Amino acid sequence: MKNDNQRMSRRKLLRDAGVLAGAVAVTQLIPKWALAAQHDASTIPPDPLGQMRAEMGRIPIEKLRLADNITMLSGPGGNVVILYGADGKIVVDSFVQPAFPAVKRILDSMGSSPIKLLIDTHWHFDHTDNNANFHRTGATILAHENTKKRLSETHDVLGLHLTPSPQAALPTETFKTTHKLSANGESLELAYFPPAHTDSDIYVHYTRANVLHMGDIFFNGMYPFIDWGTGGNIDGTIAGAELGMKLADSRTKIVPGHGPLGDRAALTTYRNVLLTIRDRVKKLKTSGKSLKEVMAAKPTAEYDATWGRGFVTPDTFVGYVYNTL
């Protein structure tokens, strides 16, 4: 019954928030058919998830050096960070499955040490899709305990039906609040964000290199997706951004889940945009306005030219905020 209620609530949110309005580019994560399918079942391809994987997998991988032995990859999924050296390669997030051969070639080019560890920042498939492939290389898979829980469940997210992951794709080690490790001259601090983007989010802080991977707590330069079906909410997302701001200084390189490399100033701007919109929506909702009326009031208008260019439209984001307050 709980899953049925979640699915009905999600459908209502998608409908009310206007997710179905307009086309969304593949490079912005959600293909057109995933949106149209909410109206017309005949538009659904035989394998929606497979098609999305194939489309995203064609996005080129871009590399950015963050430190002597730390590299960020961006492209076919959530941003990836690789720490490499004699102690083995430690990878954070893994793109979608078709991108694995290219990721493996990049890893192989970073020396002969083995792939030691894969860290999942949260459960969404564009961050965890290659768990099984990494497992087959001999890597341990580390994540928050809720990531393993969510990957073991059935979910309907953004027009996709996700079945439980096979055993080989599940995290082999989990933690509840914090986890620390040292490798390749670097100290890594991992910690759990209370429910924010989902209820499974963590950050990875490379303390010596002053690099902070925020996962999908941070969508740099665009409105964020908030997966309220698995615990996400606007207040938690704002609190997560504020925690990142406390961990960072003016020189910290902050890796978002999606978007270009950021810094404390970019994260602060993101927090401020979310906070302003949250407060406006909250005031309207408290006064008795319906979601339709709140959308009509355009509480995001001054930010839409910049922040509305991602895959989450302004009305969709207003829907996330309204429904999670």
N, C-alpha and C positions, 0 to 999 in steps of 0.2 A: 504493500500500500504506500509506503514511504517513497519508493522509486516512482510509482504512478503519480503521486502528488507532486514530486519534483519535476516530472516531465510535463505535467499540466501547467505548473507554475512557470516553467521555462518557456513553454509555448506562449503563454500569456505575456510574459515579459518581452519575448521576441516580437510578438504582434504589436503590443502597446508601444514599444520603444522605436518602432519603425525600422527594424533591421532589414525588412524586405524592400525598402525603398531604394531604388537605384542599383547600379552595377558596382561590383567590387573587383578590383584587379587581382590577378593571381599573386602578384608580388606583394599584395597587401593582405595575404593569408587566406581569405575566404573567396573561393571561386563563385561565379554568378549562379551556377546551378545549385549551390548549397543554400542560397537565399531563395531562389525561385521555387525550390522544392517545398518550401513551407506553404506555397499556394497550390502547386500542381505536381502531384506525384509522378506524372509522366515525364517530368524533366530530370528525374533522378537517374544518373547513369548506373550501369550494373554494379559498379564498385565505387561508391563515392569517396571512401577513404583512400582507395588505391589511386583514383584519379587525382585527388588532392596531393597525395605523396608524389606522384609523377610530375605534376605541375610545379610543385615547390622544389622538387629535386633538380629541376632544370635551371634554377637560379644559381648563377656563378658564386663561388665562395671567394670572399675577399679576406685578406690577411692584414693584420695591424699589429706591429710589435709594441708591447706594453712595457717590457723590461728585457734584460739580457736573455732570459730563458722563459719568458711569458709572452704568449701570442694570442690575440683575439681573432676568431673567425666569425664572419657574418655572411648571411645569405639564406640558405634553404632551411629556415627554422629559427628558433631562438639563438641568440648569440652564444658562441662557444669560447671558452678560454682553456688554453693548454699550458701547463707548467711542465718543463722537461729537463732532464739531466741524468746523471749516473744512477740516481735512486729510482728511476722509472718515470713514465709519463702519467701525469694526473690531468684528467680532462673534466671540464664542467659543461654538462649538457652535450647533445649529440646530433642535432639536426634530424631530418626525416630519413627514412631507410635508403632511398635511392642515392643519397649523398654519401653513404658510408665509404664506397671505394675511393672517392676523392679525399675524404677525411683521412682514411687509412694511408693514402700516399703522402699526405702532408705529415702525418705522424711519423711515417717511416723516414722521411727526409730530416727528421730532427734527431737522428742518432739511432744507435742499435739497442738502446735500453728498452725494456718491455713496457707495454701499456699496463700500468699498475692499478689504476683506480679511475672509475667514472663516477662523478657526482651529479645527481639530479637536483636541480633547483626547485622543482615541483613536478606534478604528475602529468601535465599536458603533453600530448604526443609529439608536438614539434620540438620538445626538449628531451623526451625519453625514448623516441622511436627506435634508436639504435642500441638500446640496452642489451638485447640478446646478442647483437653482433659484437659488442664490446666484451660481453661475457665469454663469447667463444674465443676471443683472443687471450683469455686468462685473467681479465681484469675483474677486480672486485667492484660491485656497484653499491654506492653509499647514498642514502637519502633520508629525509625525515620519515618517521614511521607512518605518517598519513599518506605519503606518496605511495608506499607499498600497499596501503589499504585501498586507495583510490584506483591504482592500477589493477587491483584484484576485483574490481566491480564493473558493472555495465553502466555506461553513461551515454546520454544524448546531448551533444555539445555542438552548437553552430552548424546544425544541419547534418552532423555526422553521428552515426551510431557506433559507439566504441564498446567492444566486448572485452571481458577480462583478459589481461595479458597472460601469455604462457609463463610457466615457472622460470624459464631461462631469461625472461625480460624483467623479472621482479628484482628489486634491490636485495642484495645478499647481506647487507649490513644496514641497520637503521639507528637513528638516535631520536631523542625526545626534545631536548632543549639546546644543548651545545655539543660540539665535537671539535677537537684540536688534533692537528698532525703536523709533522715537519718532514720536509723532503727537498732535495736539490737546493739546499741553502735557504729555503723559504719556510716561514711559519704560516700555517693556514688556520683560521678560526672560522668555524661554521656555527650558525645559530638560527633558530627558528623564529620566524615572524608569526605572532598571533594572527588568526585568520585575516587575510588581506585580499590579495588577488584570488587565492584559494585558501584552503585550510592546511596546505602542505608546503608553503613557501619557506625557503631558507636563503641566507646570504653566504657568500664565501669571501672572506677577507684575507688577502695576501699582505700580511702586516709589514714585512720588510720592504717589499716593492711598492707598498702603498697603492694597491689595486683592490677595488671592491666590486664583486659581481653581485648585482642586486636581483637577478632573475626578473620575473615579470612584475615585481613590485614597482619597477621603473620602466615606463614606456617613454623613451626620450623623444620629445617633440610631437607627441600624438596622444589622443585620448586613449586611456587604457581599457582593455577588456577586463571585466570583473566577473568571474565565474561564481555567481551566487548560488548555483546549484551544488557546489562543493565548498561552501562556506565563505566565499568572497564577499566583501562589503566595502563601501566607500570610506567609512571611518577607519577601518583597518588598513586600507591602502594608504591613506594619508599618514597614519601612525607609522607605517612601514617606511615611508619616504622620510619622515622625521627621524627615525632611528638611523637611517643611512646618513642623514646630514650630521648626526652626532658622531658617527664613526669616521667621517671624512674631514679632511682639511682642504685648504685651497689647492694643494698639489695632488690630491687623490684622483686617480683615474677610475671613473665609475662606469662599469659595464652594465648597460640596461638589458632587459630581456629582449627588447626590440628597439631598433633605432641606433643612431651612431654613438660612439664612445662619448660619455659625458664627464662632468666634474661636479663639484659641490654646488657651483652656481647654477648649472643646468638642473640638478636635482631640486634645488631650492625653488627655482622657477616652476618646475613641475608641481611641487607641493603647493605652491601659492595658487596656481591655476585650479587645481583640484579643490583646495580649501574654499576659494571664492565661489566656485560653482556649487559645491556642497552646501554652503551657507545660503546661497540664493534659493536653491531648490528646497532646502529645509524650511525656509521662511514661507515659501509659497505652499508647500505641502501642509505645514502646520496651520496655515490660514484656511485650509479646507479645499485647496485647488486640486483638481484631478490631474492625472499625468498628462492628459491631452491639453489641459489648460496650462500646465507648467511648460510643456513643449512650446506652446504658442507664445509664451512670454519670452522665449529665446534667452534663457539665462547664460548661455555659452557664447552669445553672438560676437563679443569682442575678441574671442580667441579662435573662432572657427576657421578663419583664413589660414592659420598656421596649424593649429592642433586638430582640426577636422580633416586633415589630409591622409590620415591613417585608415586602417580598415574599420575602425569604430567611428561611425558618423556622430555628429553632435546630438541628434535626437536619441540615438542608441545609448550614448553615454548618459544623457539626462535620465533615460529609463533605468539604467543601472543604479544611478544615484538615488532616484526616487524610490525604487523598489527595495533598496538595501538600507534606507534610513530607518 
